[in-house]
Amino acid sequence: MPTQPATLSIPVRRLALLLGGLAMFGPFSIDTIFPAFPAIGAQFGADKLAMQQTISVYLVAYALMSIVHGPLSDAIGRRRVILGGLIVFAIASVGCALSKDLTTLLAFRALQGLSSGVGLIVGRAVIRDVLHGDDAQRLMSQVSMIFGVAPALAPVIGGWILGVAHWPAIFWFLVAFSIVLIVATWRALPETHPPQARLPLAPKRLLRDYVAIIVNPRFQRLSAAAAFNFAALWVYIASAPAFVLDILKLSEREFGWFFVPMISGMILGAFVSGRSAGKVSGAKLVSIGFACSAVAMAINLGYNLLTDAPKVPWAVLPMMLNAFGIALVFPIVTLAILDMYPRQRGSASSLQAFTGLVLNAAIAGVLSPLISDHALWLIATAIAFLTIAFGFWRWEARVSRMRSGNGATQTVPGETL
């Protein structure tokens, strides 16, 4: 049975702003340095493949630590874990700014990855601590809208900083941003996971719980649907330096041409998802989201088949529709996963994040360097990921209907939201 939500001692809008800000510092640490890739590579004598590892090493560390953030917050409380992660992130950002070679930079990037997941992963658990049902969907959508601004702002800010200072200033900006979040969290974020609801951090029990979640076929289908759906967009984000600078022939200060339309679509999708809570079933929103992404893929493929030199805005507008579709799908699937484990929301959130992060790390570190030189290869890969995601979603919907028809209590994901 679901646990009762904690008493909310902060206005929902203020909580949405705070959780959105906490979720932003992860994407900020990835995207802000994109415009600086040429400068960092030139200083450290690193080629494109080596620079790509600044993303993959961050994501690998993020993924490994993501399986700890949630259970740790289940054991000692959400607030302590978030504050601890922010402090470590600030220290890691100082290390990045002072790095004198690529090896040192990669080491501190890994430390950033180990700490930056607390805002997003633990923040999801906070939402389900305080709200249920349609209210939780609305808050998740509001946080997604704020979170969605980060990938659009980050490279633009990075480009502005490079216009007046050297690349280490980007990491000093991240230090300042993390300090602001530390102060805001200390002053405004209540503890939403009281001591009486906490689970002891016992390694054997944690491993047993993790195994139980991982081997659950329903968790596997839902987490795979979410991971591959986002991967259809992530393949472009991970390839942004090559896509913007080499394929679109834009400058280091023009990353906004790629990120702003994409994130606008994500924000609009999150807004529609929030407004639709209680009016349109979650399952129907997911179907609409996948349909929007499919149309976006078809338009993008057609455009790239008709031109040898993709140009803005036509090369980026389809991504706006794809991002819109993803923003409709993600909150529904995430809440369905969290609702499966009402007493282990932190663990469920961690494992869902781990699934997506492992896939994203593989794309950034292995796949992206192989395909980012050609626009057609990028769109073909994105189509493949979307197809896989839709297949997992349809599989789960079919199994859920069969179980419901046999008298089981499980329903199609999203129908109870």
VENGIKA-V288376 format. One record per run of one state. SS is the DSSP state (A for helix, B for strand, O for the rest). FROM is the first residue (numbers start at 1). TO is the last residue. If there is no record, write none. Layout:
ss = [SS	SS]
from = [FROM	FROM]
to = [TO	TO]
This chain:
ss = [O	A	O	A	O	A	O	A	O	A	O	A	O	A	O	A	O	A	O	A	O	A	O	A	O	A	O	A	O	A	O	A	O	A	O]
from = [1	12	32	34	45	48	77	78	98	102	117	118	131	133	165	168	189	195	198	203	215	217	239	240	248	256	277	282	307	314	341	345	372	375	406]
to = [11	31	33	44	47	76	77	97	101	116	117	130	132	164	167	188	194	197	202	214	216	238	239	247	255	276	281	306	313	340	344	371	374	405	417]
